[in-house]
């Protein structure tokens, strides 16, 4: 399984495959911000804005694929644009195609994002996920700490309001990056470099 962090242009080329992943995720019942059924056109239209955020350095996206043209998983880090929050990032849109579940891909993507963040001096990650969802087991067994729950936070794909649970994870300070020091920033304030992240066998 190939895992890479594409740049904005490469990500735009993958829009069709990413749209298919998004629709499959929503159809599978995962709460990722959309109601079912998700129209393919709407799924395709959602990704270009993510590409713009990648180009501006506000978002880092990783994709997983076995064959060209078919994306089986993705995860992103949303990077704050304020000086007093440069030490943290939000983990968002961890998605795995139903055909690829049960093979450790979600954990692989999570680990890749965590390691990339730590390598760039980010010391705190946070996320929210639907309370009681299978994703909670992944985060709990990957060293994330539950901070609390919010009732009726968002509707699931079926339109029913569900609570969400907030998680966070502290990352180790790398030797070259002391706590509180600003990390190197790319265009638009982003910090993470594009490129191949690794593979899962």
ChimeraX commands (.cxc) that place a marker at each C-alpha (Angstrom):
marker #1 position 0.00,0.00,0.00 radius 0.5
marker #1 position 1.52,3.31,-1.09 radius 0.5
marker #1 position 1.06,6.33,1.17 radius 0.5
marker #1 position 2.08,9.75,-0.08 radius 0.5
marker #1 position 1.54,13.41,0.67 radius 0.5
marker #1 position 0.64,15.00,-2.67 radius 0.5
marker #1 position 1.07,18.65,-3.45 radius 0.5
marker #1 position -1.87,20.78,-4.56 radius 0.5
marker #1 position -1.53,20.01,-8.27 radius 0.5
marker #1 position -1.23,16.28,-7.71 radius 0.5
marker #1 position -4.17,16.34,-5.30 radius 0.5
marker #1 position -6.30,18.11,-7.90 radius 0.5
marker #1 position -5.51,15.34,-10.38 radius 0.5
marker #1 position -6.81,12.82,-7.83 radius 0.5
marker #1 position -10.16,14.60,-7.29 radius 0.5
marker #1 position -12.23,11.91,-9.01 radius 0.5
marker #1 position -10.72,9.08,-6.97 radius 0.5
marker #1 position -10.97,11.11,-3.77 radius 0.5
marker #1 position -14.63,11.82,-4.50 radius 0.5
marker #1 position -15.29,8.10,-4.82 radius 0.5
marker #1 position -13.61,7.53,-1.45 radius 0.5
marker #1 position -15.68,10.28,0.14 radius 0.5
marker #1 position -19.00,8.95,-1.19 radius 0.5
marker #1 position -18.11,5.42,-0.04 radius 0.5
marker #1 position -17.23,6.73,3.42 radius 0.5
marker #1 position -20.53,8.58,3.75 radius 0.5
marker #1 position -22.54,5.65,2.36 radius 0.5
marker #1 position -20.79,3.45,4.94 radius 0.5
marker #1 position -22.23,5.55,7.77 radius 0.5
marker #1 position -19.17,7.55,8.82 radius 0.5
marker #1 position -19.82,11.07,10.08 radius 0.5
marker #1 position -17.45,13.26,8.07 radius 0.5
marker #1 position -19.64,16.31,7.51 radius 0.5
marker #1 position -22.07,15.08,4.84 radius 0.5
marker #1 position -25.56,13.56,4.64 radius 0.5
marker #1 position -26.34,10.41,2.68 radius 0.5
marker #1 position -26.70,9.80,-0.13 radius 0.5
marker #1 position -23.83,12.06,-1.19 radius 0.5
marker #1 position -24.08,13.05,-4.83 radius 0.5
marker #1 position -20.87,12.37,-6.75 radius 0.5
marker #1 position -20.87,15.87,-8.22 radius 0.5
marker #1 position -21.00,17.34,-4.72 radius 0.5
marker #1 position -18.17,15.06,-3.62 radius 0.5
marker #1 position -16.04,16.12,-6.58 radius 0.5
marker #1 position -16.79,19.80,-5.95 radius 0.5
marker #1 position -15.67,19.55,-2.32 radius 0.5
marker #1 position -12.02,18.70,-3.07 radius 0.5
marker #1 position -10.75,21.75,-5.04 radius 0.5
marker #1 position -11.08,23.93,-1.94 radius 0.5
marker #1 position -8.90,21.41,-0.09 radius 0.5
marker #1 position -6.36,21.75,-2.89 radius 0.5
marker #1 position -6.34,25.51,-2.42 radius 0.5
marker #1 position -5.72,25.03,1.31 radius 0.5
marker #1 position -2.82,22.69,0.52 radius 0.5
marker #1 position -1.32,25.26,-1.87 radius 0.5
marker #1 position -1.63,27.94,0.80 radius 0.5
marker #1 position 0.04,25.75,3.44 radius 0.5
marker #1 position -3.06,25.56,5.63 radius 0.5
marker #1 position -3.64,21.83,5.08 radius 0.5
marker #1 position -1.52,18.71,4.70 radius 0.5
marker #1 position -3.17,15.70,3.04 radius 0.5
marker #1 position -1.98,12.11,2.75 radius 0.5
marker #1 position -3.47,9.54,0.38 radius 0.5
marker #1 position -3.15,5.74,0.26 radius 0.5
marker #1 position -3.45,3.73,-2.94 radius 0.5
marker #1 position -2.57,0.34,-4.38 radius 0.5
marker #1 position -3.11,1.13,-8.03 radius 0.5
marker #1 position -3.18,4.44,-9.94 radius 0.5
marker #1 position -6.62,6.00,-10.06 radius 0.5
marker #1 position -8.01,4.39,-6.92 radius 0.5
marker #1 position -7.53,6.03,-3.53 radius 0.5
marker #1 position -8.30,3.72,-0.61 radius 0.5
marker #1 position -7.64,6.08,2.28 radius 0.5
marker #1 position -6.76,9.62,3.29 radius 0.5
marker #1 position -6.03,11.75,6.33 radius 0.5
marker #1 position -5.34,15.46,6.75 radius 0.5
marker #1 position -3.83,17.89,9.22 radius 0.5
marker #1 position -5.35,21.37,9.44 radius 0.5
marker #1 position -2.64,23.86,10.38 radius 0.5
marker #1 position -3.54,26.98,12.40 radius 0.5
marker #1 position -2.67,30.36,10.94 radius 0.5
marker #1 position -2.24,32.21,14.25 radius 0.5
marker #1 position 1.21,32.72,15.84 radius 0.5
marker #1 position 0.07,31.56,19.27 radius 0.5
marker #1 position -1.15,28.20,17.98 radius 0.5
marker #1 position 1.73,27.24,15.69 radius 0.5
marker #1 position 2.56,24.32,18.00 radius 0.5
marker #1 position -0.65,22.40,17.27 radius 0.5
marker #1 position -2.71,20.97,14.42 radius 0.5
marker #1 position -6.11,19.32,13.98 radius 0.5
marker #1 position -6.38,15.82,12.57 radius 0.5
marker #1 position -9.30,15.78,10.11 radius 0.5
marker #1 position -10.97,13.55,7.52 radius 0.5
marker #1 position -9.39,10.19,8.29 radius 0.5
marker #1 position -11.21,7.99,5.77 radius 0.5
marker #1 position -10.69,4.40,4.60 radius 0.5
marker #1 position -12.64,2.78,1.77 radius 0.5
marker #1 position -14.83,-0.09,2.95 radius 0.5
marker #1 position -12.95,-2.43,0.60 radius 0.5
marker #1 position -9.71,-1.72,2.47 radius 0.5
marker #1 position -10.89,-1.83,6.08 radius 0.5
marker #1 position -9.60,-4.34,8.58 radius 0.5
marker #1 position -6.07,-4.24,7.15 radius 0.5
marker #1 position -4.50,-1.64,9.42 radius 0.5
marker #1 position -4.70,1.20,6.92 radius 0.5
marker #1 position -6.41,3.67,9.25 radius 0.5
marker #1 position -3.72,3.13,11.88 radius 0.5
marker #1 position -1.02,3.48,9.22 radius 0.5
marker #1 position -2.42,6.82,8.04 radius 0.5
marker #1 position -2.78,8.04,11.60 radius 0.5
marker #1 position 0.83,7.12,12.37 radius 0.5
marker #1 position 2.13,8.81,9.21 radius 0.5
marker #1 position 0.34,12.06,10.09 radius 0.5
marker #1 position 1.54,11.95,13.69 radius 0.5
marker #1 position 5.16,11.31,12.72 radius 0.5
marker #1 position 5.13,14.04,10.09 radius 0.5
marker #1 position 3.69,16.51,12.58 radius 0.5
marker #1 position 6.25,15.64,15.25 radius 0.5
marker #1 position 9.05,15.93,12.72 radius 0.5
marker #1 position 8.02,19.53,12.02 radius 0.5
marker #1 position 7.87,20.56,15.66 radius 0.5
marker #1 position 4.14,20.21,16.24 radius 0.5
marker #1 position 3.67,19.10,19.86 radius 0.5
marker #1 position -0.12,18.84,20.15 radius 0.5
marker #1 position -2.76,17.24,17.95 radius 0.5
marker #1 position -6.52,17.30,18.49 radius 0.5
marker #1 position -9.60,15.90,16.77 radius 0.5
marker #1 position -13.29,15.22,17.19 radius 0.5
marker #1 position -15.14,12.06,16.22 radius 0.5
marker #1 position -18.68,10.74,16.61 radius 0.5
marker #1 position -19.14,9.30,20.09 radius 0.5
marker #1 position -19.44,5.52,19.97 radius 0.5
marker #1 position -18.04,5.23,16.45 radius 0.5
marker #1 position -15.43,2.57,15.55 radius 0.5
marker #1 position -12.87,5.37,15.19 radius 0.5
marker #1 position -12.84,5.85,18.95 radius 0.5
marker #1 position -11.17,2.45,19.43 radius 0.5
marker #1 position -8.44,3.44,16.99 radius 0.5
marker #1 position -7.66,6.69,18.79 radius 0.5
marker #1 position -7.79,5.20,22.27 radius 0.5
marker #1 position -5.40,2.41,21.33 radius 0.5
marker #1 position -3.07,4.87,19.59 radius 0.5
marker #1 position -2.34,6.94,22.66 radius 0.5
marker #1 position -4.96,9.66,22.28 radius 0.5
marker #1 position -6.64,11.10,25.38 radius 0.5
marker #1 position -10.36,11.81,25.63 radius 0.5
marker #1 position -11.06,15.41,26.65 radius 0.5
marker #1 position -14.86,15.29,26.79 radius 0.5
marker #1 position -18.04,14.99,24.75 radius 0.5
marker #1 position -20.50,17.49,23.26 radius 0.5
marker #1 position -24.14,16.37,22.86 radius 0.5
marker #1 position -26.00,16.77,19.57 radius 0.5
marker #1 position -22.85,18.11,17.90 radius 0.5
marker #1 position -23.51,17.03,14.31 radius 0.5
marker #1 position -25.90,14.91,12.27 radius 0.5
marker #1 position -24.78,11.49,11.10 radius 0.5
marker #1 position -25.23,10.59,7.40 radius 0.5
marker #1 position -28.82,9.61,8.18 radius 0.5
marker #1 position -29.60,13.06,9.58 radius 0.5
marker #1 position -29.76,12.08,13.27 radius 0.5
marker #1 position -27.97,14.39,15.70 radius 0.5
marker #1 position -25.13,12.62,17.49 radius 0.5
marker #1 position -22.66,13.59,20.21 radius 0.5
marker #1 position -18.98,14.05,19.40 radius 0.5
marker #1 position -15.95,13.24,21.55 radius 0.5
marker #1 position -12.85,15.44,21.60 radius 0.5
marker #1 position -9.44,13.77,21.72 radius 0.5
marker #1 position -5.91,15.12,21.93 radius 0.5
marker #1 position -2.40,13.72,21.78 radius 0.5
marker #1 position 0.86,15.27,22.91 radius 0.5
marker #1 position 3.78,14.62,20.60 radius 0.5
marker #1 position 7.43,14.43,21.67 radius 0.5
marker #1 position 9.59,17.49,21.21 radius 0.5
marker #1 position 12.27,16.70,18.62 radius 0.5
marker #1 position 15.90,17.50,19.52 radius 0.5
marker #1 position 16.08,20.32,16.96 radius 0.5
marker #1 position 12.80,21.84,18.07 radius 0.5
marker #1 position 12.45,23.12,21.63 radius 0.5
marker #1 position 9.03,23.54,23.18 radius 0.5
marker #1 position 7.48,26.86,22.28 radius 0.5
marker #1 position 9.82,27.56,19.34 radius 0.5
marker #1 position 8.07,28.34,16.04 radius 0.5
marker #1 position 8.37,25.68,13.36 radius 0.5
marker #1 position 9.57,26.47,9.84 radius 0.5
marker #1 position 6.67,27.62,7.73 radius 0.5
marker #1 position 6.06,27.27,4.02 radius 0.5
marker #1 position 3.89,29.38,1.70 radius 0.5
marker #1 position 0.86,30.69,3.54 radius 0.5
marker #1 position 2.21,29.54,6.90 radius 0.5
marker #1 position 2.24,25.78,6.31 radius 0.5
marker #1 position 4.97,23.60,7.71 radius 0.5
marker #1 position 4.87,20.11,6.26 radius 0.5
marker #1 position 6.75,19.06,3.16 radius 0.5
marker #1 position 5.15,17.11,0.31 radius 0.5
marker #1 position 6.40,13.73,-0.83 radius 0.5
marker #1 position 6.18,9.99,-0.37 radius 0.5
marker #1 position 5.41,9.16,3.26 radius 0.5
marker #1 position 5.97,5.44,3.21 radius 0.5
marker #1 position 4.33,2.15,2.35 radius 0.5
marker #1 position 2.28,-0.45,4.12 radius 0.5
marker #1 position 2.79,-4.11,3.26 radius 0.5
marker link #1:1,2 radius 0.2
marker link #1:2,3 radius 0.2
marker link #1:3,4 radius 0.2
marker link #1:4,5 radius 0.2
marker link #1:5,6 radius 0.2
marker link #1:6,7 radius 0.2
marker link #1:7,8 radius 0.2
marker link #1:8,9 radius 0.2
marker link #1:9,10 radius 0.2
marker link #1:10,11 radius 0.2
marker link #1:11,12 radius 0.2
marker link #1:12,13 radius 0.2
marker link #1:13,14 radius 0.2
marker link #1:14,15 radius 0.2
marker link #1:15,16 radius 0.2
marker link #1:16,17 radius 0.2
marker link #1:17,18 radius 0.2
marker link #1:18,19 radius 0.2
marker link #1:19,20 radius 0.2
marker link #1:20,21 radius 0.2
marker link #1:21,22 radius 0.2
marker link #1:22,23 radius 0.2
marker link #1:23,24 radius 0.2
marker link #1:24,25 radius 0.2
marker link #1:25,26 radius 0.2
marker link #1:26,27 radius 0.2
marker link #1:27,28 radius 0.2
marker link #1:28,29 radius 0.2
marker link #1:29,30 radius 0.2
marker link #1:30,31 radius 0.2
marker link #1:31,32 radius 0.2
marker link #1:32,33 radius 0.2
marker link #1:33,34 radius 0.2
marker link #1:34,35 radius 0.2
marker link #1:35,36 radius 0.2
marker link #1:36,37 radius 0.2
marker link #1:37,38 radius 0.2
marker link #1:38,39 radius 0.2
marker link #1:39,40 radius 0.2
marker link #1:40,41 radius 0.2
marker link #1:41,42 radius 0.2
marker link #1:42,43 radius 0.2
marker link #1:43,44 radius 0.2
marker link #1:44,45 radius 0.2
marker link #1:45,46 radius 0.2
marker link #1:46,47 radius 0.2
marker link #1:47,48 radius 0.2
marker link #1:48,49 radius 0.2
marker link #1:49,50 radius 0.2
marker link #1:50,51 radius 0.2
marker link #1:51,52 radius 0.2
marker link #1:52,53 radius 0.2
marker link #1:53,54 radius 0.2
marker link #1:54,55 radius 0.2
marker link #1:55,56 radius 0.2
marker link #1:56,57 radius 0.2
marker link #1:57,58 radius 0.2
marker link #1:58,59 radius 0.2
marker link #1:59,60 radius 0.2
marker link #1:60,61 radius 0.2
marker link #1:61,62 radius 0.2
marker link #1:62,63 radius 0.2
marker link #1:63,64 radius 0.2
marker link #1:64,65 radius 0.2
marker link #1:65,66 radius 0.2
marker link #1:66,67 radius 0.2
marker link #1:67,68 radius 0.2
marker link #1:68,69 radius 0.2
marker link #1:69,70 radius 0.2
marker link #1:70,71 radius 0.2
marker link #1:71,72 radius 0.2
marker link #1:72,73 radius 0.2
marker link #1:73,74 radius 0.2
marker link #1:74,75 radius 0.2
marker link #1:75,76 radius 0.2
marker link #1:76,77 radius 0.2
marker link #1:77,78 radius 0.2
marker link #1:78,79 radius 0.2
marker link #1:79,80 radius 0.2
marker link #1:80,81 radius 0.2
marker link #1:81,82 radius 0.2
marker link #1:82,83 radius 0.2
marker link #1:83,84 radius 0.2
marker link #1:84,85 radius 0.2
marker link #1:85,86 radius 0.2
marker link #1:86,87 radius 0.2
marker link #1:87,88 radius 0.2
marker link #1:88,89 radius 0.2
marker link #1:89,90 radius 0.2
marker link #1:90,91 radius 0.2
marker link #1:91,92 radius 0.2
marker link #1:92,93 radius 0.2
marker link #1:93,94 radius 0.2
marker link #1:94,95 radius 0.2
marker link #1:95,96 radius 0.2
marker link #1:96,97 radius 0.2
marker link #1:97,98 radius 0.2
marker link #1:98,99 radius 0.2
marker link #1:99,100 radius 0.2
marker link #1:100,101 radius 0.2
marker link #1:101,102 radius 0.2
marker link #1:102,103 radius 0.2
marker link #1:103,104 radius 0.2
marker link #1:104,105 radius 0.2
marker link #1:105,106 radius 0.2
marker link #1:106,107 radius 0.2
marker link #1:107,108 radius 0.2
marker link #1:108,109 radius 0.2
marker link #1:109,110 radius 0.2
marker link #1:110,111 radius 0.2
marker link #1:111,112 radius 0.2
marker link #1:112,113 radius 0.2
marker link #1:113,114 radius 0.2
marker link #1:114,115 radius 0.2
marker link #1:115,116 radius 0.2
marker link #1:116,117 radius 0.2
marker link #1:117,118 radius 0.2
marker link #1:118,119 radius 0.2
marker link #1:119,120 radius 0.2
marker link #1:120,121 radius 0.2
marker link #1:121,122 radius 0.2
marker link #1:122,123 radius 0.2
marker link #1:123,124 radius 0.2
marker link #1:124,125 radius 0.2
marker link #1:125,126 radius 0.2
marker link #1:126,127 radius 0.2
marker link #1:127,128 radius 0.2
marker link #1:128,129 radius 0.2
marker link #1:129,130 radius 0.2
marker link #1:130,131 radius 0.2
marker link #1:131,132 radius 0.2
marker link #1:132,133 radius 0.2
marker link #1:133,134 radius 0.2
marker link #1:134,135 radius 0.2
marker link #1:135,136 radius 0.2
marker link #1:136,137 radius 0.2
marker link #1:137,138 radius 0.2
marker link #1:138,139 radius 0.2
marker link #1:139,140 radius 0.2
marker link #1:140,141 radius 0.2
marker link #1:141,142 radius 0.2
marker link #1:142,143 radius 0.2
marker link #1:143,144 radius 0.2
marker link #1:144,145 radius 0.2
marker link #1:145,146 radius 0.2
marker link #1:146,147 radius 0.2
marker link #1:147,148 radius 0.2
marker link #1:148,149 radius 0.2
marker link #1:149,150 radius 0.2
marker link #1:150,151 radius 0.2
marker link #1:151,152 radius 0.2
marker link #1:152,153 radius 0.2
marker link #1:153,154 radius 0.2
marker link #1:154,155 radius 0.2
marker link #1:155,156 radius 0.2
marker link #1:156,157 radius 0.2
marker link #1:157,158 radius 0.2
marker link #1:158,159 radius 0.2
marker link #1:159,160 radius 0.2
marker link #1:160,161 radius 0.2
marker link #1:161,162 radius 0.2
marker link #1:162,163 radius 0.2
marker link #1:163,164 radius 0.2
marker link #1:164,165 radius 0.2
marker link #1:165,166 radius 0.2
marker link #1:166,167 radius 0.2
marker link #1:167,168 radius 0.2
marker link #1:168,169 radius 0.2
marker link #1:169,170 radius 0.2
marker link #1:170,171 radius 0.2
marker link #1:171,172 radius 0.2
marker link #1:172,173 radius 0.2
marker link #1:173,174 radius 0.2
marker link #1:174,175 radius 0.2
marker link #1:175,176 radius 0.2
marker link #1:176,177 radius 0.2
marker link #1:177,178 radius 0.2
marker link #1:178,179 radius 0.2
marker link #1:179,180 radius 0.2
marker link #1:180,181 radius 0.2
marker link #1:181,182 radius 0.2
marker link #1:182,183 radius 0.2
marker link #1:183,184 radius 0.2
marker link #1:184,185 radius 0.2
marker link #1:185,186 radius 0.2
marker link #1:186,187 radius 0.2
marker link #1:187,188 radius 0.2
marker link #1:188,189 radius 0.2
marker link #1:189,190 radius 0.2
marker link #1:190,191 radius 0.2
marker link #1:191,192 radius 0.2
marker link #1:192,193 radius 0.2
marker link #1:193,194 radius 0.2
marker link #1:194,195 radius 0.2
marker link #1:195,196 radius 0.2
marker link #1:196,197 radius 0.2
marker link #1:197,198 radius 0.2
marker link #1:198,199 radius 0.2
marker link #1:199,200 radius 0.2
marker link #1:200,201 radius 0.2
view
